[in-house]
Amino acid sequence: MARRGRYRHGNDHRGRGVYRAINKRTNKPGYVGKAKDIETRTKQHEREGKPFANPKTHRWEHKPLPRSTAKTAGVVEANQIAKHKPKHNLHSGSPGRPW
């Protein structure tokens, strides 16, 4: 049986995967997303001033998915959203654009 991947701390991954913003007070995800380049996407959230991207209240975690397709990452994202019901996710995730 294959071992499930673990989330890693930080947003310094320059590759594909799923990322989430963890609330430091509750230790629960406030937002879950997927991206071709996790570092670029999380920094974009910070520049836009998203409430879940504030380093004083949230920390980043990521799960690299280097060999996955956009559809596979979308499934992982949707499962995490369904499991945790993050406050800042307006949608339940989607397959998105092809990578």
C-alpha positions as CSV (number, residue, x, y, z in Angstrom):
1,M,0.0,0.0,0.0
2,A,1.4,3.4,-1.0
3,R,2.1,5.8,1.8
4,R,0.2,9.1,1.7
5,G,2.1,12.3,1.3
6,R,2.4,14.6,4.2
7,Y,2.0,18.4,4.2
8,R,5.2,20.3,4.6
9,H,5.6,23.7,6.3
10,G,6.3,26.8,4.3
11,N,5.5,28.1,0.9
12,D,8.9,27.7,-0.7
13,H,8.0,24.9,-3.1
14,R,8.6,26.0,-6.7
15,G,6.4,23.3,-8.3
16,R,3.0,21.8,-8.6
17,G,0.9,20.8,-5.6
18,V,-1.8,21.7,-3.1
19,Y,-1.3,24.3,-0.4
20,R,-3.2,25.5,2.6
21,A,-3.2,28.4,5.0
22,I,-3.3,27.1,8.6
23,N,-4.8,29.4,11.3
24,K,-2.2,29.6,14.0
25,R,-4.7,30.0,16.8
26,T,-7.0,27.1,15.8
27,N,-4.5,25.0,13.9
28,K,-7.2,24.4,11.2
29,P,-7.0,25.2,7.5
30,G,-8.5,28.6,6.6
31,Y,-7.9,28.2,2.9
32,V,-7.0,25.3,0.5
33,G,-5.8,25.8,-3.1
34,K,-3.7,24.2,-5.9
35,A,-1.1,25.7,-8.1
36,K,1.5,25.0,-10.8
37,D,4.0,27.0,-8.7
38,I,3.1,27.1,-5.0
39,E,5.5,29.8,-4.0
40,T,4.3,32.2,-6.7
41,R,0.7,31.6,-5.9
42,T,1.0,32.0,-2.1
43,K,3.0,35.2,-2.6
44,Q,0.2,36.5,-4.9
45,H,-2.3,35.9,-2.1
46,E,-0.1,37.9,0.3
47,R,0.3,40.8,-2.2
48,E,-3.5,40.9,-2.7
49,G,-4.0,41.2,1.1
50,K,-6.1,38.1,1.5
51,P,-7.1,37.6,5.2
52,F,-5.7,34.0,5.2
53,A,-2.4,35.2,3.9
54,N,-1.5,37.3,6.9
55,P,1.7,35.8,8.4
56,K,0.7,37.0,11.9
57,T,-2.4,34.8,11.9
58,H,-1.7,32.0,9.4
59,R,1.1,29.8,8.2
60,W,1.5,28.0,4.9
61,E,1.7,24.2,4.3
62,H,2.1,22.5,1.0
63,K,1.9,19.0,-0.5
64,P,4.1,18.6,-3.6
65,L,2.4,16.7,-6.5
66,P,5.2,16.8,-9.1
67,R,3.9,14.1,-11.4
68,S,0.2,14.9,-11.0
69,T,-2.3,16.3,-13.5
70,A,-4.5,19.3,-12.8
71,K,-7.4,16.8,-12.4
72,T,-5.5,14.8,-9.8
73,A,-4.6,18.0,-7.9
74,G,-8.2,19.2,-8.2
75,V,-9.4,15.9,-6.5
76,V,-6.9,16.4,-3.6
77,E,-7.9,20.0,-3.2
78,A,-11.7,19.1,-3.3
79,N,-11.1,16.3,-0.7
80,Q,-9.3,18.7,1.6
81,I,-12.0,21.4,1.2
82,A,-14.8,18.8,1.9
83,K,-12.9,17.4,4.9
84,H,-11.9,20.7,6.6
85,K,-14.5,23.2,5.3
86,P,-12.1,26.2,5.3
87,K,-13.7,29.6,6.0
88,H,-12.2,31.4,3.0
89,N,-12.9,28.8,0.3
90,L,-15.9,30.0,-1.6
91,H,-16.1,27.0,-3.9
92,S,-15.4,23.3,-3.3
93,G,-12.5,23.2,-5.7
94,S,-12.4,22.4,-9.4
95,P,-10.2,20.6,-11.9
96,G,-9.2,24.1,-13.2
97,R,-7.1,24.7,-16.2
98,P,-4.8,22.0,-17.6
99,W,-1.2,22.1,-16.4
